Amino acid sequence: MKKGNVSVLGCGRWGSFHAWHADHIGCGALLWGRPGSQKLAELKNTRKNEYLTLPETVRLSDSLKEALAFAEIVIIAVGAQGFRALCREIAALPRPIWTQKTFVLCMKGLEQDSGKRLSRVFREELGEEPAVAVWVGPGHVQDFLAGVPNCMLLASEDETLPPRLADAWESPMIRFYYASDLLGAEIGAAAKNVVGLAAGMLDGLELPSLKGALMARGAAELSRLVGAMGGDPATVYGLSHLGDYEATLFSPHSNNRRFGENFVRGLPSKKLAEGVSTAAALLVLGAKYKVELPITQAVESVIREKADPKEALLHLFLRTRKSE
């Protein structure tokens, strides 16, 4: 796949980075935000946000039709809970504008009420014609912009798609790996944010030494769920989940880790923490597939049921002995 135009839907932290990155590696880039978006207005006025400065070569638009017409590859980086509504907006446009595109979902979440993976939401709303892949794995915008490289994962049910995307987008900044286990990649990427919430809670309680147990238990817990759902349990031990733990459980840039820490300390969090809605979605899946998810349940009990954080987390790790 040759370098060409790329449209990015969503002008937040990751959306603006993807537009910057596409321009940086020689692609034409358009960044879309909703009409009335404050983030888009800020970028139009200053070309800057709190993370980066966009080159003048990156086009900015609030027209979804223009964004889809501009490029053959469309990256989507919006909040997971608003994704179905965006898909319906795309589906309402004339079919030739979107049916032949390649969509790349750069989000790590699940639909909260249904537990559905975002690629399934995409197919339900847009059908089988457009090609779709997910781009997940470790990395923070702040680190990439500082010149710190990382490895990330492209996954799709079409095994030919990730290598073609990797060939077009690879740079000294990002080394791509790819996988065909789309289910495992999506569940693992979404669930690591829940583990990140638990890690932040441990930080807030000054119990960071338990993060080792959290990492071991978290990967095992999610591998059982992925296997029960029909995916490859080993995928959880790759870049989509375990490989993303450093960036999510330890980094000061992790919104989910920070949210968990602030929550147990009674402090507000201004940044979106996808793990909050993902925890509820995972429990829907756990009930459906009859898989126990004790870490997810503990996080949910603290955030939504107002359980005592220290009691819930110590019970999680120090309860009756059992094998891994």
N, C-alpha and C positions, 0 to 999 in steps of 0.2 A: 504494500500500500504506500503510495507516494504521499509526500507532504502536500496538504491542500488547505482549504479553509476549514476552520473549526468554530462552531457556535457553542457558547456555554450558557446554559439556562440556570440562573441563580447568581446573584452578585454579592454574596457574603464572602466569608473568609476563603473557603475552598473554591467557590466559583471565580472570584477575582484572581486567585492564584492560577487556576487552570487557563484562564484567558491570558494571563501574563506568561505562563509557561509555553502555551501554544505559539505566541508571538516570539518568545525567546528562542525557540527551536526552528523558526522560519516558516511557520504556518500563518495564514491570514486568520485573524481572530475577531470575533464579535461577542460581546458580553451583554446578556439580556437580563433585565430586571422588570418587575411589574410596574405598570403605570402608578405613579405616586410613591414608589419606593424611596425611602430616605437614603438608603445605601447607594442606589443608582444616582440620585440627585447629587450626593456628595462627590461621587466619581465624575459626574459630568462637570461639576463646578471646579474641582481641584485636581482631578485625575489621581487622587490619593484616597486611601483609607488607612486604618491604623496599622496595616501590615505592609503595604507596598505602594509604589507609584506605577500607574499603568502608562506605557508609552502611547504617544498620540496615534500610533498605527493600530491600536486596538479600538475597534468601533464599539459604541455604546448605543443600546436601543431598548425601548420599552414595547416594541412591536414583536409579538410572538411569530407572526407571519413572516416578517423580515428576517428574524433570526433563523427560522427553519429553511427559508429560501437561500440563505447566504452560504450554507455549508453542507457537505455530504456527511460529515461527522458531527453529531450533536452530543455534547457532554451535559449531563444534568447533575446539578449540585444544589439541591434544595432540601429543606427539612422533610424527613420521611413521612410525617403525618400530613403534609400538604401535597404529597406526590400524586395521589390518585386524582385530585382535583386538577393538577397541571396536565396529567395525561388526558383527562376529558377535554380540557381546553385545546390540546393538540388535536385530538380526534375530531373536534368540531370544525377544524380548518379543512379546506379542500384536500382530498386524499393525495393527489400527486405531490403535494408539498412535503409530506412526511412518510409516505409508505416505503419509499426507496432509500431512506436514510439509515445510517448506522448510529444507534444510540448507545452511549456509554454512561452507566449509572455510577456516579462517584459519591455515593451516600452509604452510610453504615447504619441501617435501622430496619425495623419491621413495622408493618401496619399494626397499630396497637390493639385494636378491637378484634381483628381476625387472626393475628399472628402471621399473616402472609408475607412472604419474601417480596421485595420490591420488583424483581423481574416478573413474578406472577401477577402482581398488580398491573404492571406494564402490559403483559399479554392479555389480561382480561379487558383492558380498556382500548388497546391499540391493535390487538390481533396478532397474527403470526407473520405478517409481511415484513415489518422492519427488523433489521438485525439488531441484536442487543448483547452487550457485554457489561460486566461490572469491573470497576477499578478500585481496589481496596489495598490495605496493607499499611505498614508503619510509615510515619513521616509527619512532620509538622510544617506548616507554611513558614513559620519563623526560622526553622532550621534550613529549609531549602533556600530561602532568600539569603541566608548567611553563608551559603555555599557548602552546606553539609549534605553529602549525598545519602541516598538510601535505596532500598530495594522495595518494589511494590508488585502487586499481583493483578493480572488481567485474567478474567474467567468468563467462559461462555459455553453454552451447549454446542455451539458451532466451533469445533476444535480448530478450524482454520482462521478464525477471526482474531484471537489474542496475538498470535505471532505476527499477523499483518499490522495490527495496531502498534505492537512493540517496535517493529521495524520503522514505522513512521515517526514514533515519538521518543525513541530512546535517546538519551543524552548523557553526558558525564554526571548530571544531577540525579537521574533516576535510572536504575537498572530494572527492567521488567522481567518477571517470571510469569508463566501462564498455566492455567489449569482448566480441565473440562468439568470438574465437579462444582457446578454452579451452586447447587444447594448448599454444600459444605462451606463454600467460600462466603456465601451471603449470611448463613446462620453464624458462622464463626466471626465474621467481621462485625455483625450487629452485637453479638453477645459479649465481645471483648469490652464494650462500653459499660456493660453491667459489672463486669469484673473490675473495671476502672473505678466505678462508683464505690465498690467495696474497698478498693485500695485506698481511695481518698478518705473513707471513713476510718480506716486503720491509722492513716497519717494523723487525722484529727484527734483520734483517741490516744495518740503517741504509742501505737502498737505496730510500727512498721516491720518488726521482725517477723510478723505473721504473714507478710507478703509472699514468702517462699511457699508456705502451705497453700495460700490463696492461688498462686499460679499453678501448682500441681493439681489441686482439687478443681480449679476452674476449667482447665483443659480436659480433665477426665470427665467432668460433668457434661460438658458440651459435646464431647466425642460420642457419648452415649445417646444424646438427643439426635445428633446428625445421623448416626447409624440407624436409629429407630425410624427416622424419616426417610431412609432409603439412600442417604449419601454415604460418602466414604469417611469413616471416623478419623482416618489419618490426616484428612485435610485440615482438621482443627489444629494440628501440630505444625502447620506451615505458616506462611506470611499473613494469612487472613486473620488468624487468631493468636496463637502463641507467639508468633513472630512480631506481633504488634504490641505485646505486653510492655516492653520497655517504654514505648512512646505513650502508652495509655496509663500504666500503673505507676510510673516514676517521673515522667517529664513534668516540669512546671507549666508547660504549654497545654497540658491535657485538660480540656474542659470538664470531662467526666470525673477525673481524679480530683480536680479543684472543687467541683460541685459536692462530691461526697465529703471532702474535708470541711468545706464551709457549712454543710448541712448539720454535721454533728457538733460544730462549734457555734451554731445559731447565727451564722453570717449569711448575707444574701449572695446570690450568684447571678451575674448579668448575662452570662454566655449560655447558649443552648447546650444542654446535656442530653444527647439522644438516648443515653442509657436508661433514663427515667421511663420513657414510653416503651423502650425495648424490654425492660423487666416485665412489664405487664403482658406484653406480647409473648415472651418466652413462657410465661406461666400458662397461657392459653395452649401453646404447643405441648408443654409438659403434660397437661391434663389430657390432651387429645391422644398423645402417643404413649401415655403411661410411663413417663420418665421423671424421676425425682430430680428437682433442681434446687438443692438446699441453699446454694449461694444466692441464686436469684430470689428465692423466697425470703431469705434474710434481708436482702436489700429492699425488697418490696415492703416487708413488714416495718422497716425503719422509716422509709420515705412516706408511705401512704397510710400505714396503720399506726404510726407514731410509737412503735416499739422502742424500748430503751436501746440505743445503738451498741453500747458496750456489752450489755447482756446478750443481745441477739448475735453479735459477732463472736463473743467468747463461747457461747453455746455452740455456734457453728463449728469452731475449731477444737474445742475442748470437750465435746460431748462424748458419749460412750465409744470406746475404741472399736474401730472396724478396719478391715483391709482396704487398701486403695482400689 
